[in-house]
């Protein structure tokens, strides 16, 4: 945003610069009239013109510097505001909005707003001062001739109003097309391995060309309008010049106008030609900017669904209590879909480990996401330390929870940076110890660059099991009071799983832990196990108690034992 006093400085600079330019035709008029009368003093007038040119040069530099500099500060602040807003939005927002579209907002749309705030306002500043002052001087020279000169202006105003609206609509369509192109590129690059595995390079190329051609067509539609805009303005300026040449020439011939007056009049009319062109350019750029700003404002108007309470309460203890919790994903309940969780009642005592198992789609991951408020539970349904999670400070509760999601995400950085992501000040020894507990240290040490190995985008340089264990190490390094593991070892073999779980058993002691798993072996040692089915708790007990009953748990346990026996044979 503009610094204090910057607007005043820009206005004063514009007035001084334009004022100096507006004096030059009067000096030329005086010089021509002196020549006509056979008088001297032309060298003095020439000196004045050179001095005024220097003044114009100096003020033009500072004027542009302040305008363009302010637009860059606006760009910085707007980009920071947009990025901060994106960070505050919940994960559900990103399920409904494409990444490519958000990238287009942060690049092309902000660039269009920046141009409007800089170049657009810069080109609009000249007409605001020069047109009324130049017209005033022209009226003082010859009111009738001035009236002839402005005859085309009403048509020009009409053209600007019509073209401005058309440019706005067409530029919005261009930006939408650019968003589609960005999303297509992002999606295809992210899924490049699947694309190649199914030999879809040619089909994807054709699809991209179609999207690219659509964007070009929309751009050409915009170019046809903006390309016609400037010639029309020049036509109006040319018409004014023709009228002045005819009417003013007659005045000089019949003696009602001096030659100096006519030359000065022409100079002022030429000065009006650039402001008229600049108005056209300003309308073009400002309409693009307002279209992009409207797109950005629609995004900024999206309220964060998960926010801190007006007055936060401190976290006191880690006992987790769920009371009659029913949760549906936004938009799904309206279609008659069953809630992800229904009538859930559950208590996890402080310092104990709860195992959670169930068939696919039973609601296990939903439960894991509700506890740290990655999804927002209904009021008075989920308590930590006796306090409703909606009354706790978001940053505090999330710092207290170590969460390993089912699909771990690694950044395109080194292994060390990924492990220390939540604890950037952690020592190298602490990083290594966390990796040892996660059962990944030996494999990292075997890499040529060790912990400095860059994992590539989304961790593609590592196997699925290695990615999961790096994510576990990242959570362990936080030394959390509550640890949530959402099926964190699904991509490792049974032997490695047993090794990692053995390491974690000591780490679990004294912490409140939730271990969600498909494999029964991952939860056998838990203090208590619940079985979810269609969003409800259908069984609860220890491993021994559940294995002795005829239920889902026993069937899962039997199938997994059979799979293990078959794999050994």
Rosetta blueprint (number, residue, H / E / L):
1 X L
2 X L
3 X L
4 X L
5 X L
6 X H
7 X H
8 X H
9 X H
10 X H
11 X H
12 X H
13 X H
14 X H
15 X H
16 X H
17 X H
18 X H
19 X H
20 X H
21 X H
22 X H
23 X H
24 X H
25 X H
26 X H
27 X H
28 X H
29 X H
30 X H
31 X H
32 X H
33 X H
34 X H
35 X H
36 X H
37 X H
38 X L
39 X L
40 X L
41 X L
42 X H
43 X H
44 X H
45 X H
46 X H
47 X H
48 X H
49 X H
50 X H
51 X H
52 X H
53 X H
54 X H
55 X H
56 X H
57 X H
58 X H
59 X H
60 X H
61 X H
62 X H
63 X H
64 X H
65 X H
66 X H
67 X H
68 X H
69 X H
70 X H
71 X H
72 X H
73 X H
74 X H
75 X H
76 X H
77 X H
78 X H
79 X H
80 X H
81 X H
82 X H
83 X H
84 X H
85 X H
86 X H
87 X H
88 X H
89 X L
90 X L
91 X H
92 X H
93 X H
94 X H
95 X H
96 X H
97 X L
98 X L
99 X H
100 X H
101 X H
102 X H
103 X H
104 X H
105 X H
106 X H
107 X H
108 X H
109 X H
110 X H
111 X H
112 X H
113 X H
114 X H
115 X H
116 X H
117 X H
118 X H
119 X H
120 X H
121 X H
122 X H
123 X H
124 X H
125 X H
126 X H
127 X H
128 X H
129 X H
130 X H
131 X H
132 X H
133 X H
134 X H
135 X H
136 X H
137 X H
138 X H
139 X H
140 X H
141 X H
142 X L
143 X H
144 X H
145 X H
146 X H
147 X H
148 X H
149 X H
150 X L
151 X L
152 X L
153 X H
154 X H
155 X H
156 X H
157 X H
158 X H
159 X H
160 X H
161 X H
162 X H
163 X H
164 X H
165 X H
166 X H
167 X H
168 X H
169 X H
170 X H
171 X H
172 X H
173 X H
174 X H
175 X H
176 X H
177 X H
178 X H
179 X H
180 X H
181 X H
182 X H
183 X H
184 X H
185 X H
186 X H
187 X H
188 X H
189 X H
190 X H
191 X L
192 X H
193 X H
194 X H
195 X H
196 X H
197 X H
198 X L
199 X L
200 X L
201 X H
202 X H
203 X H
204 X H
205 X H
206 X H
207 X H
208 X H
209 X H
210 X H
211 X H
212 X H
213 X H
214 X H
215 X H
216 X H
217 X H
218 X H
219 X H
220 X H
221 X H
222 X H
223 X H
224 X H
225 X H
226 X H
227 X H
228 X H
229 X H
230 X H
231 X H
232 X H
233 X H
234 X H
235 X H
236 X H
237 X H
238 X H
239 X H
240 X H
241 X H
242 X H
243 X H
244 X H
245 X H
246 X H
247 X H
248 X H
249 X H
250 X H
251 X H
252 X H
253 X H
254 X L
255 X L
256 X L
257 X L
258 X L
259 X H
260 X H
261 X H
262 X H
263 X H
264 X H
265 X H
266 X H
267 X H
268 X H
269 X H
270 X H
271 X H
272 X H
273 X H
274 X H
275 X H
276 X H
277 X H
278 X H
279 X H
280 X H
281 X H
282 X H
283 X H
284 X H
285 X H
286 X H
287 X H
288 X H
289 X H
290 X H
291 X H
292 X H
293 X H
294 X H
295 X H
296 X H
297 X H
298 X H
299 X H
300 X H
301 X L
302 X L
303 X L
304 X L
305 X L
306 X L
307 X L
308 X L
309 X L
310 X L
311 X L
312 X L
313 X E
314 X L
315 X L
316 X L
317 X L
318 X L
319 X L
320 X E
321 X E
322 X E
323 X E
324 X E
325 X E
326 X E
327 X E
328 X L
329 X L
330 X L
331 X L
332 X L
333 X H
334 X H
335 X H
336 X L
337 X L
338 X L
339 X L
340 X L
341 X E
342 X E
343 X E
344 X E
345 X E
346 X E
347 X E
348 X E
349 X L
350 X L
351 X L
352 X L
353 X E
354 X E
355 X E
356 X E
357 X E
358 X E
359 X L
360 X L
361 X L
362 X L
363 X L
364 X H
365 X H
366 X H
367 X H
368 X H
369 X H
370 X H
371 X H
372 X L
373 X L
374 X L
375 X L
376 X L
377 X L
378 X L
379 X L
380 X L
381 X L
382 X E
383 X E
384 X E
385 X L
386 X L
387 X E
388 X E
389 X H
390 X H
391 X H
392 X E
393 X L
394 X H
395 X H
396 X H
397 X H
398 X H
399 X H
400 X H
401 X E
402 X E
403 X E
404 X E
405 X L
406 X L
407 X L
408 X L
409 X L
410 X L
411 X L
412 X L
413 X L
414 X E
415 X H
416 X H
417 X H
418 X H
419 X H
420 X L
421 X L
422 X L
423 X L
424 X L
425 X L
426 X L
427 X L
428 X H
429 X H
430 X H
431 X H
432 X H
433 X H
434 X H
435 X H
436 X H
437 X H
438 X L
439 X L
440 X L
441 X H
442 X H
443 X H
444 X H
445 X H
446 X H
447 X L
448 X L
449 X L
450 X H
451 X H
452 X H
453 X L
454 X E
455 X L
456 X L
457 X H
458 X H
459 X H
460 X L
461 X L
462 X L
463 X L
464 X H
465 X H
466 X H
467 X H
468 X H
469 X H
470 X H
471 X H
472 X H
473 X H
474 X H
475 X H
476 X H
477 X H
478 X L
479 X L
480 X L
481 X L
482 X E
483 X E
484 X E
485 X E
486 X E
487 X L
488 X L
489 X L
490 X L
491 X L
492 X L
493 X L
494 X H
495 X H
496 X H
497 X H
498 X H
499 X H
500 X H
501 X H
502 X H
503 X H
504 X H
505 X H
506 X H
507 X H
508 X H
509 X L
510 X L
511 X L
512 X E
513 X E
514 X E
515 X E
516 X E
517 X L
518 X L
519 X L
520 X H
521 X H
522 X H
523 X L
524 X L
525 X L
526 X L
527 X L
528 X E
529 X E
530 X E
531 X E
532 X E
533 X E
534 X L
535 X L
536 X E
537 X E
538 X E
539 X E
540 X E
541 X E
542 X L
543 X H
544 X H
545 X H
546 X H
547 X H
548 X H
549 X L
550 X L
551 X L
552 X H
553 X H
554 X H
555 X H
556 X H
557 X H
558 X H
559 X H
560 X H
561 X H
562 X H
563 X H
564 X H
565 X H
566 X H
567 X H
568 X H
569 X L
